[in-house]
Amino acid sequence: MNEERSGASILVESLVRQGVTLVFGYPGGAVLPIYDELYEDKRLRHILARHEAGAAHAAEGYARSTGRPGVVLVTSGPGATNAVTGIADAYMDSIPLVIITGQVPTALIGSDAFQEADTVGITRHCTKHNYLVKDPADLAATIEEAFRIATSGRPGPVLVDIPKDVQIATAFLPADGEAASGDSKPLPSTRHYAPQTRGSDEAIARAVELLAKAEAPVFYTGGGVINSGPRASHLLRQLQALTGAPVTSTLMGLGAFPADHADWLGMLGMHGTYEANMAMNRCDLMVCIGARFDDRVTGRLEAFSPASTKIHIDIDRASINKTVPVDLPVIGDCAEVLEQLVQSWGDAKPQDLTEWKARIAGWRARHCLAFPEDGDMLMPQKAVTRLFEKSRHLDPIITTEVGQHQMWAAQYFHFFAPNKWLTSGGLGTMGYGLPAAIGAQLGNPDALVIDIAGEASIQMNIQELGTASQYRLPIKLFILNNEFMGMVRQWQELTYESRYSNSYSDSLPDFVALAEAYGWKGIRIHDESDLDAGIDAMLAHDGPVLVDCRVSKDANCYPMIPSGAAHTDMLMYGDEIAANLDDAAKALV
């Protein structure tokens, strides 16, 4: 039965109908009617971030760790613009979010009213779709469609901008299901968005034929496998068992294939393993599944795997042939296409891959992740290795900030299941990890959640320590403190003759005292002799813990493909390295 309600009430009811239980946000004048409705309606739990960027990243962490869309609620003007970095981050990494923003009353739009911003215009290029709702009667259908667009096809953020007078005005709320059935006012875009989820029969048959004939195949997997859900990871493992092909992954795809499998090559790309990059270069068949041939993976394009036949499986038609021409595009959802490939394999037999795997074993023998010891300081690689070894049995969810620590975590922490590794890949957002950990902990209350951070990056959203305290979240924050913006310093060392312009983290806070000020437990690890005891104390504490782990200031992140180099031209510890690049290479940093 239809009933008349305010726009704010229709919005809240529509969120509940979408299965929403958590909303991450920050109140302000243009969303007060919605917040007043939340005060009365206890079906939605609101998580008060300390900054709108924190709310957006927390929603990302929730979405990536649970597979459910994250919801953000912020006010107009600066509230919306503060959330834009999180929205752009979700867009780059294909994370499903629905962002509700307040807007000035419709009569004031375009008048430079107080806290007015063109939110729809600002976010047009970093959302899958966005709306300005001018009639409360459109709200139910708009919210239903926003969730469908955010979660289908290539996932991503969808923004709904709601003027304050629309929140107050009344309309009839359609009965549950009517908005989706078309009984309410239809939305034009409903008729046009229908992503293809299954590969064509011809493409599947050709892919199976190529896999069966390949003598040096490799599966190149990405975040699309994770985004497609746990079923896709399971099917990837089935297909690998049928074909015997080795598997590598982008930064975003870690966990889709178990890191302890004999055919796991490790991460590929700029800071990937030697064996992964060499296998990609020398393979005769590359099967790209849910990845997009990012510049950090390919290196110099004309030198990227020049002799291989390339199959590209992706639900986003726009990603096909965007940067690297492929021989066989397969448009569809990763899980659906992988299931088709497994079912179509039938009695097919793979080629004998003994010689191919022997070559890979030779590349593995380079031990590309070996690192020297610093007699005076703890090496960050050692710190991450011991953190992994001591927490592996607890099956943690790992988030990171962005920088050297992020790459060390990807290299030395190992993942065996999807949705356990949350990091900012495409946008590379410093300040992502702590709020993402908050979202992950709220979505997985019984899980161990650890944010591996750097001392510079953590300060971007360090105010979210207060959010974790307020909601009694037992997050563990493990800071690799080298007193530098480490990745910037590394590039300055390798590219600008060690001219360290503004990359030293001066005037750092006392992180232990800061943690205690927020009600966290603080632990400081001074050197390697403190390492195991410090990690044990962190894991044993049942509340939030911040660890300030002092590490070598000079450690660099290797292997590394220099800017402008081929993906086989990797630098490793012990190599003689030039301290400058030409201008063309510098432009790619």
N, C-alpha and C positions, 0 to 999 in steps of 0.2 A: 504494500500500500504506500502510495506517494505521500510525503509530508513536507510542509514548507519549513525550511531551515535557513540560517545565515550561511553565507559563503564559507566562513571559517568552519562551521559545523559540517557542511558538506565535504570540505577538504579533509577534515579529521576522519569522518566516516569512510571516505574513499580510500584513505591510507590504510585504515583497518581492514577494509575489504581486500586490499592487495596483500594482506598478511604481514604488514609492517608492525613491528613491536618496539623498535628503537628508532629514535630520531636524534640526530646530532645537530646542535645549533647554538645560537646566541640571540637573545631577544633584542628588539629595538622598536622604535615608534611605529614603523610601517607594518609590523607583524603582531602588534599587541592584541588584535582580535583573535588571532590564531592561538597565541599563548594563553589568552583567557579561556579559550575552548579546551586547551590541554590541561588547564587547572581543574576543570570539571570532569574531564574524560580520562580515566586512569588506565585505559587499555593500551595507551602509548606511553612508553618510558622515554622521557627526554633527557639527553646527556648534555650537560652544559659545558662546552669547551671554553677555553680562555681566550680564544681568537678564532675568527671564522675560518682561517686557513687550517687550524687544528681540527675544526669540525669536519671540513671536507676530507682531510687526510684520514681522520678516524673512520669516516664512512667508507673510505676506500679500503682500509684495513679490515673492517667488518665484512665488506662485500667479498674481498679476495680470500678471506679465511673461511667463509661460510658458504659461498656460492649464491647468496641472496643479495638483492640490490640494497645499497646503502642509501639513506635518506638524510638530506641536509635541509635545515630551516634557518634562514638568515634574513636580516632586514634589508631595506633599500640602500642605495648609495654605497657608502664605504663597507657596509655589511656584505653586499653582493661582490664588490670589487675585491675585498679581502679573500673571498672564497675562490676567485678566478684561478689562482695557481693550482689549487686542488682540483678544480674542474678540468683545467688543461692537462694536469697530470693523469687524471682518469681517462681523458680522451686519448692521450698518447698510448696508454697501456691497456686500453679497451676494458675499462672497469665499469660495471653498471651502477650508476648513481641516478637518483632523482633529486634535483635541487629545487626547493621552494624558496622563492625570494619575494619579499614584500616590495611594493612599489607605491609611489605617491598616488593620491586619488586621481582618477582618470581625467578630471577637469584640469589638473595641474600638470599633466604630462607635457613636456616640451617647454615649460615656463621657467626652467632652472629653479625649481622649487627646492626647499630645504631637503637635503639628503636624496636628491634625485640623480639618477644616472641611467643612461640608456643600457639597461642590463641585457636586453635582447640583442642589441647591436654589438655590445662588448663581447658577448659569449657566442655570437653566431658561428665563429670559426673554431671554437673549442668545445662544441657540443654536437651530438648527433642530431638534435632537434631542440628548438625552444619555442615557448609560447608566451604571449601576453594575453591573459584572460580578462575580457572586458564585461562578461556577463556571468553571474553566479550559476546560471542554468547550464553553462558549458563546463563547469568544474569537474563533475563526476566523470564525464566522457574524456576530458583532457587528462585527468590523472590516470585513468585506465589505459589510455593510449600511451602516455609517457612511460609507464612501467613496461608496456609491451615493447616499445621501441628500445628502451634501455637494455632489455634483457634478451632480445632476439637478434638474429644476425650477428654481426660483430658488435659485442656489447659496448656500451659507452654511456656518458652522462647526458641526461635530458633535463632542461631547466624549465620551470613553470613560474612566470612572473605574475604576481597577483596584486593589483592596486588595492589600497586600503578600503576604498568604498565598496569594492566587489566583495571583500571579506565580510563587510557589515550587511550589505544588501541581502535580500532573501530570494529563494527560488525553491522549486519543488525538487526534493531529493528522489531520484528514481529508485525503485526497488532494486535490490542486489541482483546484478546480472543484466539489467535493462540498459545500462550505459554501454556495455560490451555488445549487446544484441542489436543496437541501432534504434531502440525505442526512444532514446533521448535524441537531442539535436546531433546529427552526424558531423564528424570532423572530416574535412577534405582529405587530409593525409592518410586517413584510415584505409582508403581504397587503393593506395599505391604501394604500401610498404609490405613486401612479401619476399623475404630473403630465400634464396635457393639453399636447401639444406642437404640434398642428396646429389652425389655426382652422377653424371650421365653414364648409362650402361657402357657406351663406347669408350669413354675415358677410363672407367674402372677396368675394363677388359685389357685395354692397352697398358695401363699401369701394372697389372699383374704380369703381363707378357714381358715387360721391361725388367721387372724385379726378378723374374725367373731366369732371364738371360744374363743378368749382370754378374760380372766377375769381381767387381770392386765397388759394391754399393755402400751408401751411407744414408742413414736417416738424420735429417737436419730438422730438429723440432723446436717449437717456440711457444710463446705464451698462449697461443690459440688452443693448444692441447689442454692447458690448465683451464682456460676459460670455458672450454666445452664441457667441463665437468669430470668427475672421477672416472666415469665410464670410458672416456677417451683415453685416459692414461692406462686403464686396464687393457683396452683394445690395442694400444701401441705395443704393450708388452707381448700380447698374443701375436701380433704381426711380426714382431722382431723374432719371436721364437720360431715362427714358420720359415722365415727367410734367412736368419742368422746374421743379418746386416748389423754392423756396429751403429751406435747411436750417439749423437752429440746434441747439445742444446744451447740455445741462447740464454742470456741472463734471466729472461722472463720465464723460460720453460723449465728451470731446474725443479726437480721433483717428479716430473712426469714419467721419468725412467729411473730405476733405482741406481744409486751411485756405487753400490757394491757389486753390480753385475759385471761379468767378465767382458762384455762387449760395450760397456760404457766408456766413452772417450773423454768425458769431462766437458766443461763449457768451451765453446769456441769463441773466436773473435779477438778483439783488441787485447784483452787480458786472459784469453782462453789458453788451453793447453797446446803444446807443440803437436801432439798426436792428433788432436781434433782438427786443427787448422791444416795440417799436412794431409790428413785423410780427405778433407773437403777439397783440397787442391788436386789430389791424385785419383779421386774416385772416377769410375766410369758412369755411375748413376747416382745422382743426388735426388733424394726425395724430401722436399721441403714441406713440413706439416705444421701449419699454423704459425709460420714465421714470415718476415717481410723483407729479407735481404737488406737489413739495416747497414748503414755505412760503417758502424763499429764491427760488423761481421765480415763484410766483403773486402775491406782494404781497398787498394786501387782496383777499380772495376774491371779494367781490361785484363788484369792478371788473375781475376777471380775464377778458379776452377774452369779453365778454358776448354778442356777436352771432355767434360762430362755432359751426359744427357740429363736434363733437369725436369723433374715433375714438381709442380707447385700446387699443394692442396690448401685452399683458403676460402672462407665464406665471404670474404670481401673481394668482389670482382675488381675493385679499383686497385688492389694490391698486386694483381697479376701483371707481369711485364712492366711494372712501375720503374724499377731500377735495373733489374737483371732479366734479360729475355729468357723465357723458358720454353721447353719443347712440348710439354704436355700440361696444360692447366686443368685442374679439377676443382670446380666451384662447388663448395658444400661445407657443412659443419664437420669439424674434425672427427667427432665421434661417429657420425653417420657414415662418412667416407671410410674411416678405418674399419667399421663393421662390414661395409660392402667389400672392402679388399680382403678381409679375413674370410668372409663367406665365399668370395669368388676364387680364392686361392685353390680350394678343392684339393686335388691330388697333385698339384704342381710341385716340382722339386727344384730347390735352389741350386745354383752352381756350387762347385767345391770352392770354398773361400779360404782354404788353408794358406795359400800363398799371400792373399790379401791381408790376412790377419797376422802373418809373419812379418809383413812390412810394417804393420801398425805396431807390432811388438818392438821392432827396431826403433821406431819413433818414441815409443814409451821409454825406451832405455836411456833417452836423454835426461830423464828425471827433471823435467822442466820446472817443477814446483819446488825443487830444492832451494834452500836459502842459506846464506852464511850466518854464523852466530856473531853477535856483537858482545864482546867480553864485558862491556860496561853496562849495557842496557838490554832489556828484554826485547826480543824481536816480535813485532806484532803478529807475524805468521805463527809463531810458537803459541802466543796467547790464544789465537782463534783455534788452533789445533787442540789445545788442552781444554778449551771451553766445549768443543765438539765432543771430545772423548769423555768428558765428565757428565755431559748432559744428554748424550745420545739415547740412553735407556729411558729417558723421560719424554722422548718424542716431542721436542719443543717446536713451537712456531717461532721463526726468526724474522724480525724486521731489521731494516738498516736505514741509516741516513744515506748520504751520497758522498763518495770520495774514495780514497785508498782503502779505508776500512770496509767499504761495500764490496770492493773487488776481492780483498783478502777473505771476507766472509764467503763469497761465492766460490773461491778457490779451495779453502781449507775446511769449511763446514760442508757437510755432505747431506744430501736429501734423498729420501726413499719413497716419498709419497707426495701427491700434489697438495697445494694450499698450505704448505708449511714454510714457504719462502716468499716474503713480501718486501719488495723493493721498488724504487722509482727507476724505471728503465728508460723510457723514451724521453721524458722531460728532464730527468736527473735532478730532482728537487731536494736540495738540502732542507732539512727540517721535516722530512716525511716520516721518519722511522718511529719517533715517540708517539705522535697521535695515531699512526697506523697500528702500533702495538696496543693502544687503548681500545681501538675498535676491534682488534683481533681478540683481546682478552674478554671484552663484553660479549662477543659472539661465541667464544669458547671458554666459558668461565672456569672449567676444570683443567685447562691446558697450561703448560709452562710457556710463557711468552717472553722472549728476550729481544731487546733492541740492541744491536751491535752498532755503535756510533763512533763518531770522531768528535774531538773537543770543539772544533769550529762548527760543524754541522748541527750538533745537538743544540747550540744556542739559538738557532733559528726559531725553534718552537719550544724552548725549555719551560715556558710558562705552563705547558700542559702537565708538568709534574703535579700541579694543583688539581687538575681534573682526575688524575689517577688517585690522588689522596682522597678527594671528595667521595669517589665511588668505591674506595677500598679495593683497588685493583692491584694484585700482587706482581706487577710487571718488574722484570729485571732489566736494568739499563747498564750495558757493558761498554764503557767509553775507552777506546784506544787513543790515549792522549800523547801525541807527539809534538804538541805545541806549534803545529803548523797546519795551514790548509794544505794537507799533504799532497793531494793530486795536483794542485796548482804549483806547489813547490817542485814536484817531480818534473812537470812540464817545463818550468823555468830552468831547472838544472839541465834538462836534455835539449832544450830548444833555444834558450836565451842566455847561455853561458853562465848559469848559476846566479843571475841577477834576480834576487828574491824580492821582487817589488810587492810589498804589502801582503805577503803570504804568511808572515809570522803571526801567530795568535797571541798578541800582546795583551796584558792586563786580564788574564784568565781569572775566573772566579775560583774560589776554593769549592770544588764540586762536592766534597763530602759535607762541608758546612751548609752548602746550598740545599743538598738533599735533606739534611736534618731539619732545615728551616721549613721545608714542605712536608715534614712528617715521614720522610723516607729513611731507611737505614743507609748510611754511607760507609763505603769500604775503599781504602786506597791500597793499591798494589804498587810497591816501589820498584821491585825487580823480580827476577825469575824465582828467587827463593820464596817470595810471597804468593806466587801465582796459584798453586794448587789449593792452598789454604783459603785464599781469597775467593776463588770460584766455589769451593765447598761451602763457605759461609754464605755466599750469595744464594746458592741453591737451597740451603737449609732454612733460610728465613721465610716465614709464611706471609710476609707483606712485601711492599715495593722496596727494591734495593737499587742503589746507584753505585757502580764500581768505577773508580777513577784508576785505570790501569796505565801506568806510565811506560811508554815504549820508546824504542829507538827513534830519534829525530830524523835520521838519515835513511831509514829503510825505504826502498822503492818497491813498486808493485810490478813484478815480472811473472811470466812472460809479457811482452808488450809489442804490439805492432805499431811502429812509429807512423805518424801522419804521412799520408801520401805513399806509403810502402805497400807492397803486395802482402797478401795474408799469409804468405810463407816466410816473410822476412821478419822474423821475431827476434826481439832482444831478450836475453836471459842473463841472470847473474853470471858475472865473469866475462861477459862480452865487452870489447872495447867500444865505447859509445861516443860519437861526436856530440859536441855541445851546442850545435846550431843546425837549423834546417833552412832550406830555401823558402822564399816567400810563399810559393804555392803550397808547400807542405804546412807552413805556419797557419795558413788560412783554414786548414782542415782540423786544427786542434779543437 
